[in-house]
Amino acid sequence: MAGSRQRREGDIRPKLQGGDRHSQRIEAHAELILSAVAARSDITLSELREQLRERGVAVTVAVATLWRFFKRRKITRKKSRRTPPNSAAAR
């Protein structure tokens, strides 16, 4: 009887918050992702997402999902700075 009363009246105890519930989906493809990055180090997250889609990985892989995948491994994906050409070389 206590269970039905609790459902009717509600439970005021806070539920657990946060935590990772979905990373196992992308982690299942870790070898594929890391090998694609090893093959082409300057690949963008969007290009990597497209490669995953072409290989049949779930369509719901977002750029943010890939970003968190690399963050968990402490791998940074930074663009190289583009420096303007030397003005003396342009003459």
VEXTORKE-842763 format. One record per residue: x, y negated, z negated of N, C-alpha, C in turn; chain. Coordinates in steps of 0.2 Angstrom, whole numbers, plus 5000, padded with zeros to 4 digits. Example, Ala and Ser with C-alpha at 12.3 -4.5 7.8 and 13.67 -1.06 7.14 Angstrom:
2
<vexfi><n_u>5066</n_u><n_v>5028</n_v><n_w>4961</n_w><ca_u>5062</ca_u><ca_v>5022</ca_v><ca_w>4961</ca_w><c_u>5066</c_u><c_v>5016</c_v><c_w>4961</c_w><unit>A</unit></vexfi>
<vexfi><n_u>5064</n_u><n_v>5011</n_v><n_w>4965</n_w><ca_u>5068</ca_u><ca_v>5005</ca_v><ca_w>4964</ca_w><c_u>5064</c_u><c_v>5000</c_v><c_w>4961</c_w><unit>A</unit></vexfi>
//
This chain:
91
<vexfi><n_u>5004</n_u><n_v>5006</n_v><n_w>5000</n_w><ca_u>5000</ca_u><ca_v>5000</ca_v><ca_w>5000</ca_w><c_u>5004</c_u><c_v>4994</c_v><c_w>5000</c_w><unit>A</unit></vexfi>
<vexfi><n_u>5010</n_u><n_v>4994</n_v><n_w>4997</n_w><ca_u>5015</ca_u><ca_v>4988</ca_v><ca_w>4997</ca_w><c_u>5017</c_u><c_v>4986</c_v><c_w>5004</c_w><unit>A</unit></vexfi>
<vexfi><n_u>5018</n_u><n_v>4991</n_v><n_w>5008</n_w><ca_u>5020</ca_u><ca_v>4989</ca_v><ca_w>5015</ca_w><c_u>5015</c_u><c_v>4985</c_v><c_w>5019</c_w><unit>A</unit></vexfi>
<vexfi><n_u>5008</n_u><n_v>4987</n_v><n_w>5018</n_w><ca_u>5003</ca_u><ca_v>4984</ca_v><ca_w>5022</ca_w><c_u>5002</c_u><c_v>4977</c_v><c_w>5019</c_w><unit>A</unit></vexfi>
<vexfi><n_u>5003</n_u><n_v>4976</n_v><n_w>5012</n_w><ca_u>5002</ca_u><ca_v>4970</ca_v><ca_w>5009</ca_w><c_u>5008</c_u><c_v>4965</c_v><c_w>5012</c_w><unit>A</unit></vexfi>
<vexfi><n_u>5014</n_u><n_v>4968</n_v><n_w>5012</n_w><ca_u>5019</ca_u><ca_v>4964</ca_v><ca_w>5014</ca_w><c_u>5018</c_u><c_v>4962</c_v><c_w>5021</c_w><unit>A</unit></vexfi>
<vexfi><n_u>5016</n_u><n_v>4966</n_v><n_w>5026</n_w><ca_u>5014</ca_u><ca_v>4964</ca_v><ca_w>5033</ca_w><c_u>5009</c_u><c_v>4958</c_v><c_w>5033</c_w><unit>A</unit></vexfi>
<vexfi><n_u>5004</n_u><n_v>4959</n_v><n_w>5029</n_w><ca_u>4999</ca_u><ca_v>4954</ca_v><ca_w>5029</ca_w><c_u>5001</c_u><c_v>4947</c_v><c_w>5026</c_w><unit>A</unit></vexfi>
<vexfi><n_u>5005</n_u><n_v>4947</n_v><n_w>5020</n_w><ca_u>5007</ca_u><ca_v>4941</ca_v><ca_w>5017</ca_w><c_u>5013</c_u><c_v>4938</c_v><c_w>5020</c_w><unit>A</unit></vexfi>
<vexfi><n_u>5017</n_u><n_v>4943</n_v><n_w>5023</n_w><ca_u>5024</ca_u><ca_v>4940</ca_v><ca_w>5026</ca_w><c_u>5029</c_u><c_v>4941</c_v><c_w>5021</c_w><unit>A</unit></vexfi>
<vexfi><n_u>5035</n_u><n_v>4941</n_v><n_w>5023</n_w><ca_u>5041</ca_u><ca_v>4942</ca_v><ca_w>5019</ca_w><c_u>5045</c_u><c_v>4935</c_v><c_w>5019</c_w><unit>A</unit></vexfi>
<vexfi><n_u>5047</n_u><n_v>4933</n_v><n_w>5013</n_w><ca_u>5050</ca_u><ca_v>4926</ca_v><ca_w>5013</ca_w><c_u>5058</c_u><c_v>4927</c_v><c_w>5013</c_w><unit>A</unit></vexfi>
<vexfi><n_u>5060</n_u><n_v>4933</n_v><n_w>5013</n_w><ca_u>5068</ca_u><ca_v>4934</ca_v><ca_w>5013</ca_w><c_u>5070</c_u><c_v>4932</c_v><c_w>5020</c_w><unit>A</unit></vexfi>
<vexfi><n_u>5076</n_u><n_v>4929</n_v><n_w>5020</n_w><ca_u>5079</ca_u><ca_v>4927</ca_v><ca_w>5027</ca_w><c_u>5081</c_u><c_v>4933</c_v><c_w>5030</c_w><unit>A</unit></vexfi>
<vexfi><n_u>5080</n_u><n_v>4933</n_v><n_w>5037</n_w><ca_u>5083</ca_u><ca_v>4938</ca_v><ca_w>5041</ca_w><c_u>5090</c_u><c_v>4937</c_v><c_w>5043</c_w><unit>A</unit></vexfi>
<vexfi><n_u>5094</n_u><n_v>4942</n_v><n_w>5045</n_w><ca_u>5101</ca_u><ca_v>4941</ca_v><ca_w>5047</ca_w><c_u>5101</c_u><c_v>4937</c_v><c_w>5053</c_w><unit>A</unit></vexfi>
<vexfi><n_u>5107</n_u><n_v>4933</n_v><n_w>5053</n_w><ca_u>5107</ca_u><ca_v>4928</ca_v><ca_w>5059</ca_w><c_u>5114</c_u><c_v>4929</c_v><c_w>5062</c_w><unit>A</unit></vexfi>
<vexfi><n_u>5114</n_u><n_v>4927</n_v><n_w>5068</n_w><ca_u>5121</ca_u><ca_v>4928</ca_v><ca_w>5072</ca_w><c_u>5123</c_u><c_v>4935</c_v><c_w>5074</c_w><unit>A</unit></vexfi>
<vexfi><n_u>5129</n_u><n_v>4936</n_v><n_w>5075</n_w><ca_u>5131</ca_u><ca_v>4942</ca_v><ca_w>5077</ca_w><c_u>5131</c_u><c_v>4943</c_v><c_w>5085</c_w><unit>A</unit></vexfi>
<vexfi><n_u>5134</n_u><n_v>4948</n_v><n_w>5087</n_w><ca_u>5135</ca_u><ca_v>4950</ca_v><ca_w>5094</ca_w><c_u>5131</c_u><c_v>4956</c_v><c_w>5095</c_w><unit>A</unit></vexfi>
<vexfi><n_u>5126</n_u><n_v>4955</n_v><n_w>5099</n_w><ca_u>5121</ca_u><ca_v>4961</ca_v><ca_w>5101</ca_w><c_u>5122</c_u><c_v>4963</c_v><c_w>5108</c_w><unit>A</unit></vexfi>
<vexfi><n_u>5125</n_u><n_v>4959</n_v><n_w>5112</n_w><ca_u>5125</ca_u><ca_v>4961</ca_v><ca_w>5119</ca_w><c_u>5132</c_u><c_v>4962</c_v><c_w>5123</c_w><unit>A</unit></vexfi>
<vexfi><n_u>5137</n_u><n_v>4961</n_v><n_w>5119</n_w><ca_u>5144</ca_u><ca_v>4961</ca_v><ca_w>5123</ca_w><c_u>5145</c_u><c_v>4968</c_v><c_w>5125</c_w><unit>A</unit></vexfi>
<vexfi><n_u>5142</n_u><n_v>4973</n_v><n_w>5123</n_w><ca_u>5144</ca_u><ca_v>4980</ca_v><ca_w>5125</ca_w><c_u>5142</c_u><c_v>4981</c_v><c_w>5132</c_w><unit>A</unit></vexfi>
<vexfi><n_u>5138</n_u><n_v>4977</n_v><n_w>5135</n_w><ca_u>5136</ca_u><ca_v>4977</ca_v><ca_w>5142</ca_w><c_u>5142</c_u><c_v>4975</c_v><c_w>5146</c_w><unit>A</unit></vexfi>
<vexfi><n_u>5145</n_u><n_v>4970</n_v><n_w>5145</n_w><ca_u>5151</ca_u><ca_v>4967</ca_v><ca_w>5149</ca_w><c_u>5157</c_u><c_v>4971</c_v><c_w>5147</c_w><unit>A</unit></vexfi>
<vexfi><n_u>5158</n_u><n_v>4973</n_v><n_w>5141</n_w><ca_u>5163</ca_u><ca_v>4977</ca_v><ca_w>5139</ca_w><c_u>5164</c_u><c_v>4984</c_v><c_w>5142</c_w><unit>A</unit></vexfi>
<vexfi><n_u>5158</n_u><n_v>4986</n_v><n_w>5144</n_w><ca_u>5158</ca_u><ca_v>4993</ca_v><ca_w>5148</ca_w><c_u>5162</c_u><c_v>4992</c_v><c_w>5155</c_w><unit>A</unit></vexfi>
<vexfi><n_u>5163</n_u><n_v>4986</n_v><n_w>5157</n_w><ca_u>5166</ca_u><ca_v>4985</ca_v><ca_w>5163</ca_w><c_u>5173</c_u><c_v>4981</c_v><c_w>5162</c_w><unit>A</unit></vexfi>
<vexfi><n_u>5176</n_u><n_v>4982</n_v><n_w>5156</n_w><ca_u>5182</ca_u><ca_v>4978</ca_v><ca_w>5155</ca_w><c_u>5188</c_u><c_v>4980</c_v><c_w>5159</c_w><unit>A</unit></vexfi>
<vexfi><n_u>5189</n_u><n_v>4986</n_v><n_w>5161</n_w><ca_u>5194</ca_u><ca_v>4988</ca_v><ca_w>5165</ca_w><c_u>5193</c_u><c_v>4985</c_v><c_w>5172</c_w><unit>A</unit></vexfi>
<vexfi><n_u>5187</n_u><n_v>4985</n_v><n_w>5175</n_w><ca_u>5186</ca_u><ca_v>4982</ca_v><ca_w>5181</ca_w><c_u>5188</c_u><c_v>4974</c_v><c_w>5181</c_w><unit>A</unit></vexfi>
<vexfi><n_u>5186</n_u><n_v>4971</n_v><n_w>5176</n_w><ca_u>5187</ca_u><ca_v>4964</ca_v><ca_w>5176</ca_w><c_u>5194</c_u><c_v>4962</c_v><c_w>5175</c_w><unit>A</unit></vexfi>
<vexfi><n_u>5197</n_u><n_v>4966</n_v><n_w>5171</n_w><ca_u>5205</ca_u><ca_v>4964</ca_v><ca_w>5169</ca_w><c_u>5209</c_u><c_v>4966</c_v><c_w>5176</c_w><unit>A</unit></vexfi>
<vexfi><n_u>5207</n_u><n_v>4971</n_v><n_w>5179</n_w><ca_u>5211</ca_u><ca_v>4973</ca_v><ca_w>5185</ca_w><c_u>5210</c_u><c_v>4968</c_v><c_w>5191</c_w><unit>A</unit></vexfi>
<vexfi><n_u>5204</n_u><n_v>4965</n_v><n_w>5191</n_w><ca_u>5202</ca_u><ca_v>4960</ca_v><ca_w>5196</ca_w><c_u>5206</c_u><c_v>4954</c_v><c_w>5195</c_w><unit>A</unit></vexfi>
<vexfi><n_u>5207</n_u><n_v>4952</n_v><n_w>5188</n_w><ca_u>5211</ca_u><ca_v>4946</ca_v><ca_w>5186</ca_w><c_u>5219</c_u><c_v>4948</c_v><c_w>5187</c_w><unit>A</unit></vexfi>
<vexfi><n_u>5221</n_u><n_v>4954</n_v><n_w>5186</n_w><ca_u>5228</ca_u><ca_v>4956</ca_v><ca_w>5187</ca_w><c_u>5229</c_u><c_v>4955</c_v><c_w>5195</c_w><unit>A</unit></vexfi>
<vexfi><n_u>5225</n_u><n_v>4957</n_v><n_w>5199</n_w><ca_u>5226</ca_u><ca_v>4957</ca_v><ca_w>5206</ca_w><c_u>5226</c_u><c_v>4950</c_v><c_w>5209</c_w><unit>A</unit></vexfi>
<vexfi><n_u>5222</n_u><n_v>4946</n_v><n_w>5206</n_w><ca_u>5222</ca_u><ca_v>4939</ca_v><ca_w>5208</ca_w><c_u>5222</c_u><c_v>4934</c_v><c_w>5202</c_w><unit>A</unit></vexfi>
<vexfi><n_u>5227</n_u><n_v>4932</n_v><n_w>5200</n_w><ca_u>5228</ca_u><ca_v>4928</ca_v><ca_w>5194</ca_w><c_u>5224</c_u><c_v>4921</c_v><c_w>5194</c_w><unit>A</unit></vexfi>
<vexfi><n_u>5223</n_u><n_v>4918</n_v><n_w>5200</n_w><ca_u>5219</ca_u><ca_v>4912</ca_v><ca_w>5200</ca_w><c_u>5212</c_u><c_v>4912</c_v><c_w>5202</c_w><unit>A</unit></vexfi>
<vexfi><n_u>5209</n_u><n_v>4918</n_v><n_w>5201</n_w><ca_u>5202</ca_u><ca_v>4919</ca_v><ca_w>5202</ca_w><c_u>5198</c_u><c_v>4915</c_v><c_w>5197</c_w><unit>A</unit></vexfi>
<vexfi><n_u>5192</n_u><n_v>4912</n_v><n_w>5200</n_w><ca_u>5188</ca_u><ca_v>4908</ca_v><ca_w>5196</ca_w><c_u>5183</c_u><c_v>4913</c_v><c_w>5193</c_w><unit>A</unit></vexfi>
<vexfi><n_u>5180</n_u><n_v>4911</n_v><n_w>5187</n_w><ca_u>5174</ca_u><ca_v>4915</ca_v><ca_w>5184</ca_w><c_u>5169</c_u><c_v>4916</c_v><c_w>5189</c_w><unit>A</unit></vexfi>
<vexfi><n_u>5167</n_u><n_v>4911</n_v><n_w>5193</n_w><ca_u>5162</ca_u><ca_v>4912</ca_v><ca_w>5198</ca_w><c_u>5163</c_u><c_v>4917</c_v><c_w>5203</c_w><unit>A</unit></vexfi>
<vexfi><n_u>5170</n_u><n_v>4917</n_v><n_w>5205</n_w><ca_u>5172</ca_u><ca_v>4922</ca_v><ca_w>5210</ca_w><c_u>5172</c_u><c_v>4929</c_v><c_w>5207</c_w><unit>A</unit></vexfi>
<vexfi><n_u>5174</n_u><n_v>4929</n_v><n_w>5201</n_w><ca_u>5174</ca_u><ca_v>4936</ca_v><ca_w>5197</ca_w><c_u>5167</c_u><c_v>4938</c_v><c_w>5196</c_w><unit>A</unit></vexfi>
<vexfi><n_u>5163</n_u><n_v>4934</n_v><n_w>5195</n_w><ca_u>5156</ca_u><ca_v>4936</ca_v><ca_w>5194</ca_w><c_u>5153</c_u><c_v>4939</c_v><c_w>5201</c_w><unit>A</unit></vexfi>
<vexfi><n_u>5155</n_u><n_v>4936</n_v><n_w>5206</n_w><ca_u>5153</ca_u><ca_v>4938</ca_v><ca_w>5213</ca_w><c_u>5156</c_u><c_v>4945</c_v><c_w>5214</c_w><unit>A</unit></vexfi>
<vexfi><n_u>5162</n_u><n_v>4946</n_v><n_w>5213</n_w><ca_u>5165</ca_u><ca_v>4952</ca_v><ca_w>5214</ca_w><c_u>5162</c_u><c_v>4958</c_v><c_w>5210</c_w><unit>A</unit></vexfi>
<vexfi><n_u>5160</n_u><n_v>4956</n_v><n_w>5203</n_w><ca_u>5156</ca_u><ca_v>4961</ca_v><ca_w>5199</ca_w><c_u>5149</c_u><c_v>4963</c_v><c_w>5202</c_w><unit>A</unit></vexfi>
<vexfi><n_u>5146</n_u><n_v>4958</n_v><n_w>5205</n_w><ca_u>5139</ca_u><ca_v>4959</ca_v><ca_w>5208</ca_w><c_u>5140</c_u><c_v>4963</c_v><c_w>5214</c_w><unit>A</unit></vexfi>
<vexfi><n_u>5145</n_u><n_v>4962</n_v><n_w>5218</n_w><ca_u>5147</ca_u><ca_v>4966</ca_v><ca_w>5224</ca_w><c_u>5148</c_u><c_v>4974</c_v><c_w>5222</c_w><unit>A</unit></vexfi>
<vexfi><n_u>5151</n_u><n_v>4975</n_v><n_w>5216</n_w><ca_u>5152</ca_u><ca_v>4981</ca_v><ca_w>5214</ca_w><c_u>5147</c_u><c_v>4985</c_v><c_w>5210</c_w><unit>A</unit></vexfi>
<vexfi><n_u>5141</n_u><n_v>4982</n_v><n_w>5210</n_w><ca_u>5135</ca_u><ca_v>4985</ca_v><ca_w>5207</ca_w><c_u>5134</c_u><c_v>4983</c_v><c_w>5200</c_w><unit>A</unit></vexfi>
<vexfi><n_u>5138</n_u><n_v>4979</n_v><n_w>5197</n_w><ca_u>5137</ca_u><ca_v>4977</ca_v><ca_w>5190</ca_w><c_u>5131</c_u><c_v>4973</c_v><c_w>5189</c_w><unit>A</unit></vexfi>
<vexfi><n_u>5128</n_u><n_v>4974</n_v><n_w>5184</n_w><ca_u>5121</ca_u><ca_v>4971</ca_v><ca_w>5182</ca_w><c_u>5121</c_u><c_v>4963</c_v><c_w>5185</c_w><unit>A</unit></vexfi>
<vexfi><n_u>5116</n_u><n_v>4962</n_v><n_w>5188</n_w><ca_u>5115</ca_u><ca_v>4955</ca_v><ca_w>5191</ca_w><c_u>5115</c_u><c_v>4949</c_v><c_w>5186</c_w><unit>A</unit></vexfi>
<vexfi><n_u>5114</n_u><n_v>4951</n_v><n_w>5180</n_w><ca_u>5113</ca_u><ca_v>4946</ca_v><ca_w>5174</ca_w><c_u>5119</c_u><c_v>4944</c_v><c_w>5171</c_w><unit>A</unit></vexfi>
<vexfi><n_u>5125</n_u><n_v>4946</n_v><n_w>5174</n_w><ca_u>5132</ca_u><ca_v>4943</ca_v><ca_w>5172</ca_w><c_u>5132</c_u><c_v>4936</c_v><c_w>5173</c_w><unit>A</unit></vexfi>
<vexfi><n_u>5133</n_u><n_v>4932</n_v><n_w>5168</n_w><ca_u>5133</ca_u><ca_v>4925</ca_v><ca_w>5169</ca_w><c_u>5141</c_u><c_v>4923</c_v><c_w>5168</c_w><unit>A</unit></vexfi>
<vexfi><n_u>5142</n_u><n_v>4917</n_v><n_w>5171</n_w><ca_u>5149</ca_u><ca_v>4914</ca_v><ca_w>5170</ca_w><c_u>5151</c_u><c_v>4913</c_v><c_w>5162</c_w><unit>A</unit></vexfi>
<vexfi><n_u>5146</n_u><n_v>4911</n_v><n_w>5158</n_w><ca_u>5147</ca_u><ca_v>4911</ca_v><ca_w>5151</ca_w><c_u>5148</c_u><c_v>4917</c_v><c_w>5148</c_w><unit>A</unit></vexfi>
<vexfi><n_u>5145</n_u><n_v>4923</n_v><n_w>5150</n_w><ca_u>5147</ca_u><ca_v>4930</ca_v><ca_w>5148</ca_w><c_u>5154</c_u><c_v>4931</c_v><c_w>5149</c_w><unit>A</unit></vexfi>
<vexfi><n_u>5156</n_u><n_v>4930</n_v><n_w>5155</n_w><ca_u>5163</ca_u><ca_v>4931</ca_v><ca_w>5157</ca_w><c_u>5168</c_u><c_v>4927</c_v><c_w>5153</c_w><unit>A</unit></vexfi>
<vexfi><n_u>5166</n_u><n_v>4921</n_v><n_w>5152</n_w><ca_u>5170</ca_u><ca_v>4916</ca_v><ca_w>5147</ca_w><c_u>5171</c_u><c_v>4919</c_v><c_w>5140</c_w><unit>A</unit></vexfi>
<vexfi><n_u>5165</n_u><n_v>4921</n_v><n_w>5137</n_w><ca_u>5166</ca_u><ca_v>4924</ca_v><ca_w>5131</ca_w><c_u>5170</c_u><c_v>4931</c_v><c_w>5131</c_w><unit>A</unit></vexfi>
<vexfi><n_u>5169</n_u><n_v>4935</n_v><n_w>5136</n_w><ca_u>5173</ca_u><ca_v>4941</ca_v><ca_w>5137</ca_w><c_u>5181</c_u><c_v>4939</c_v><c_w>5136</c_w><unit>A</unit></vexfi>
<vexfi><n_u>5183</n_u><n_v>4934</n_v><n_w>5140</n_w><ca_u>5190</ca_u><ca_v>4932</ca_v><ca_w>5139</ca_w><c_u>5192</c_u><c_v>4929</c_v><c_w>5133</c_w><unit>A</unit></vexfi>
<vexfi><n_u>5187</n_u><n_v>4925</n_v><n_w>5130</n_w><ca_u>5188</ca_u><ca_v>4922</ca_v><ca_w>5123</ca_w><c_u>5190</c_u><c_v>4927</c_v><c_w>5118</c_w><unit>A</unit></vexfi>
<vexfi><n_u>5186</n_u><n_v>4933</n_v><n_w>5118</n_w><ca_u>5187</ca_u><ca_v>4938</ca_v><ca_w>5113</ca_w><c_u>5194</c_u><c_v>4941</c_v><c_w>5114</c_w><unit>A</unit></vexfi>
<vexfi><n_u>5197</n_u><n_v>4941</n_v><n_w>5120</n_w><ca_u>5203</ca_u><ca_v>4944</ca_v><ca_w>5121</ca_w><c_u>5209</c_u><c_v>4938</c_v><c_w>5120</c_w><unit>A</unit></vexfi>
<vexfi><n_u>5207</n_u><n_v>4932</n_v><n_w>5119</n_w><ca_u>5211</ca_u><ca_v>4927</ca_v><ca_w>5119</ca_w><c_u>5215</c_u><c_v>4926</c_v><c_w>5125</c_w><unit>A</unit></vexfi>
<vexfi><n_u>5212</n_u><n_v>4926</n_v><n_w>5131</n_w><ca_u>5214</ca_u><ca_v>4925</ca_v><ca_w>5137</ca_w><c_u>5211</c_u><c_v>4919</c_v><c_w>5140</c_w><unit>A</unit></vexfi>
<vexfi><n_u>5216</n_u><n_v>4914</n_v><n_w>5142</n_w><ca_u>5213</ca_u><ca_v>4908</ca_v><ca_w>5144</ca_w><c_u>5213</c_u><c_v>4908</c_v><c_w>5152</c_w><unit>A</unit></vexfi>
<vexfi><n_u>5209</n_u><n_v>4904</n_v><n_w>5154</n_w><ca_u>5208</ca_u><ca_v>4904</ca_v><ca_w>5162</ca_w><c_u>5208</c_u><c_v>4896</c_v><c_w>5163</c_w><unit>A</unit></vexfi>
<vexfi><n_u>5214</n_u><n_v>4893</n_v><n_w>5163</n_w><ca_u>5214</ca_u><ca_v>4886</ca_v><ca_w>5164</ca_w><c_u>5216</c_u><c_v>4885</c_v><c_w>5172</c_w><unit>A</unit></vexfi>
<vexfi><n_u>5214</n_u><n_v>4879</n_v><n_w>5174</n_w><ca_u>5216</ca_u><ca_v>4877</ca_v><ca_w>5181</ca_w><c_u>5223</c_u><c_v>4874</c_v><c_w>5180</c_w><unit>A</unit></vexfi>
<vexfi><n_u>5226</n_u><n_v>4875</n_v><n_w>5186</n_w><ca_u>5233</ca_u><ca_v>4871</ca_v><ca_w>5186</ca_w><c_u>5232</c_u><c_v>4864</c_v><c_w>5188</c_w><unit>A</unit></vexfi>
<vexfi><n_u>5235</n_u><n_v>4860</n_v><n_w>5185</n_w><ca_u>5235</ca_u><ca_v>4852</ca_v><ca_w>5186</ca_w><c_u>5237</c_u><c_v>4851</c_v><c_w>5193</c_w><unit>A</unit></vexfi>
<vexfi><n_u>5233</n_u><n_v>4847</n_v><n_w>5197</n_w><ca_u>5235</ca_u><ca_v>4845</ca_v><ca_w>5204</ca_w><c_u>5239</c_u><c_v>4838</c_v><c_w>5203</c_w><unit>A</unit></vexfi>
<vexfi><n_u>5245</n_u><n_v>4838</n_v><n_w>5205</n_w><ca_u>5248</ca_u><ca_v>4832</ca_v><ca_w>5205</ca_w><c_u>5248</c_u><c_v>4828</c_v><c_w>5212</c_w><unit>A</unit></vexfi>
<vexfi><n_u>5248</n_u><n_v>4822</n_v><n_w>5212</n_w><ca_u>5247</ca_u><ca_v>4819</ca_v><ca_w>5218</ca_w><c_u>5254</c_u><c_v>4819</c_v><c_w>5222</c_w><unit>A</unit></vexfi>
<vexfi><n_u>5254</n_u><n_v>4819</n_v><n_w>5228</n_w><ca_u>5261</ca_u><ca_v>4819</ca_v><ca_w>5232</ca_w><c_u>5265</c_u><c_v>4813</c_v><c_w>5230</c_w><unit>A</unit></vexfi>
<vexfi><n_u>5271</n_u><n_v>4814</n_v><n_w>5231</n_w><ca_u>5276</ca_u><ca_v>4809</ca_v><ca_w>5230</ca_w><c_u>5275</c_u><c_v>4803</c_v><c_w>5235</c_w><unit>A</unit></vexfi>
<vexfi><n_u>5275</n_u><n_v>4797</n_v><n_w>5233</n_w><ca_u>5274</ca_u><ca_v>4792</ca_v><ca_w>5238</ca_w><c_u>5280</c_u><c_v>4791</c_v><c_w>5243</c_w><unit>A</unit></vexfi>
<vexfi><n_u>5286</n_u><n_v>4793</n_v><n_w>5240</n_w><ca_u>5292</ca_u><ca_v>4792</ca_v><ca_w>5245</ca_w><c_u>5291</c_u><c_v>4798</c_v><c_w>5250</c_w><unit>A</unit></vexfi>
<vexfi><n_u>5288</n_u><n_v>4804</n_v><n_w>5249</n_w><ca_u>5288</ca_u><ca_v>4809</ca_v><ca_w>5253</ca_w><c_u>5283</c_u><c_v>4807</c_v><c_w>5259</c_w><unit>A</unit></vexfi>
<vexfi><n_u>5278</n_u><n_v>4803</n_v><n_w>5257</n_w><ca_u>5272</ca_u><ca_v>4802</ca_v><ca_w>5262</ca_w><c_u>5275</c_u><c_v>4797</c_v><c_w>5267</c_w><unit>A</unit></vexfi>
<vexfi><n_u>5280</n_u><n_v>4793</n_v><n_w>5266</n_w><ca_u>5283</ca_u><ca_v>4788</ca_v><ca_w>5271</ca_w><c_u>5286</c_u><c_v>4792</c_v><c_w>5277</c_w><unit>A</unit></vexfi>
//
